[in-house]
Amino acid sequence: MSLSNELIRAYTDTLKEELIPAMGCTEPIAIAYASSIASHALGAYPEKLRVGLSGNIIKNVKSVIVPLTGGMHGINSAICAGIVSQSPDRKLQVLCAINDVSKIREYQNSVNMEIYELDTENAFEIYIEAENCGQSVQVRLAKRHTNVVSVLLNGVDITSNYHTENDQVEKESTDRSLLNVRDIVEFAKTVDLEELRPLLESQISMNMAIANKGMEENWGACIGKTLYESGVKDVRTRARAYAAAGSDARMSGCELPVCIISGSGNQGICASVPVVIYAEHLCVSRDTLLRALIISDLITIHQKTGIGCLSAYCGAISAGCGCGCGICYLKGGDFYEIAHTLVNSIAILSGTICDGAKCSCAAKISMAVDAGIMGMDMTFSGHQFYSGEGIVTKGVENTILNVSRLAKLGMSETDREIIKIMLGK
């Protein structure tokens, strides 16, 4: 089976759009990015700020440490760090421009700021109103972490000042409905790697660096180190531990970038680190590792397309299922084995809730990786979950659709209740 040039281009562009670097948890960084636009547009630190956030943004920022702030955490810190940076050109690495943490604290103590929950149907939306010396600016981001919808300075539309050619590609992103498991596997097996090689090598380099950092030092709840030190040190444990350790470090403010996927650094770590660990253990070629990563990445994106960027459904589960498929390929699996690995792993942990970015994300990543590997082990042992058992149905694509329905429709009220609980309502 050969893929059309149009499909090859679409899958290549999808990876380019998704695999981008980010410093820190992506929701606080998106807030910092929007805030930096406001500060940059005014040409000064705002004297007054009014910041509206969708409930899912609030959920994912409330408890996480913002990197390069000296240990500060939460929404207020992300806003103030972005204002001080005044470097929107750096996008999701906007905080790398900060060279004096004391300026963040000084500004935080002086600014008049109101933060409120937006009444919006968008799971992802940020709206900032900022004023300084009679000047005013309004900044709106929606649906994606760097999707600048509008920037108004004193009522004049200056949005184009904050768009680049790449932003326009992202705003009108490649049609994700073209993704399906059979074509993903064929694409990974046959695509010329040269165009994607730098991107995938960067993913490996960044995400393994933060995983190693998490294993070397004490970060957060030390899930990765605890798992590794208390368990059998086989490849399965190493894969789970190193992926968890990357999240340990990231959720606790580690100042290393991560290559994200589906808008999430935790998903980026989960989809890549276990595949790298298994590739090293199996002594496969570098190209085989890169092709396995393509499978893991695209299957993760495929699952998340129907679920949405932010929801009550833990995204690490999608990435854990994806990495199981990538590992399956490393062990000689083709479409049949990869499809069954995905269905098996989906059946194990689907429905795990997302209650915000925090230290316990590392534990969920560990369990998600284990589910992906268990799904693969079942397949190679000749065992599987069958249609009619829970949300599993005939055909891998139909099972993926069931997960989308569960997450987007079935868990929408769960999402609202999680947010209420976290806000003490």
Steps between C-alpha positions, in 0.01 A plus 500: 500500500639840403382830643417802285739794499221711652466265797876480550511881503209521744656255746837675474343841560300366794820394674661837427201682647484284812862435600611839628712599802350650815657612826278381784140385520329629185190660654689741732741565215207584270380749762851645517508521120169688486616729781827573322303609193302744715815642657682519168207671325477765774875547507485495879391291795121538541378684808170313492417150378177308457560139398228255396580129472297197397441249776744247356777758490438580866505127580837447333674807642379511859754261652801493270835677550591752230862452384759778515304678776693377802233249603190717457182319400147555379307738277615831648866402466457388138336833410763711670788298356362551150454873554858537616640293212351725227624244244204355310728404210625212717148351519495196734858574606404854595632470856853438374522879458478558877836580657392654830239313706472789747323705230217246494446528876522879491244520224273245668493715815414820314250409226122528532386159371166320469480134394168343410356194328380561145151400395604324181440178308872478423694267728804713418461878510696791649381861495711785639408866542795721597534873563788739547505883496173527306599233249308171482549163334286187472658164415309180425640149448269207427499129416879462476786615718645753255189577296474878529141581402511875557712783636338845526704804602275796586236336284731457198553145374873417512459121501717462189797634697491178701453258214779336305479276197523196727215628717272512201580136428416418861180702496377308197658175612524190285182294488539252786201297375740354242670305777428128532704219649554302180636802311703614800681166508559505124625860516741418783635196316558669163547876541836651406633594844728784398240776529377375838834388643598836659156530659504148646861526615409822680207322666732226623767742621269733692275241657775261602692791654214591733433131575864455603477818709195359676687181583815679619335751736202519735205664326139510614382169646796312341272247332763397246778448752268322743379261231851422381654459845221282640433276200671248278737694276385345173429690178129533581574663834763726347257615231234585758747658743680724252174627349366575848827667599475738206159608626628522858754758386271684261212543746741630763651782297803336339661752266539264205282511186276214394386401152123506538232304319129583479585818688639311801851445630389207714354331193817581307710331768266201531483441124878510450710404804375137538554441127860622531562280806370191319696583183821513702415170669419327170809646327302604193631740236452874535263506204285227656475711817395806298232302317370364832482856632296605198249225582483599867469871422236472228288244685504729805393795284235285329340411834516859629341644186154382598550558872616861469796697634371519860235284663420287805674207326865467601711553188780285638280198435492577127877544498553179699292310245701668225835402649378142532440502125847644436659231717292238318658614173849475654425136583396420143130582512317611186151648455315200647712485817508879541122531458438230761755656735311828477157346562631293792670795665201730446282245683724502808507862620252705294306742718788600727422859598709809442487710815761751393875516452687406819742251652261205477508522119824302519320209668230501231769497231660198665169313496423611143833364375431175684159473333658551158759230566238263644287549189800408288588196713142375470518528121827310465363233737195453280254663742268795449189681617201441274222713354222555751731493801446846640580776249698264275328441166588337170776686317774716646363819347155437649652446843688829467169669412346352817779652707439839335131472583576401859745785554323782316136422577490256787757674718396861437304519826787325679727777375273769642485326838878458513544873440242585768674270749842649424364855539328410827152566365 
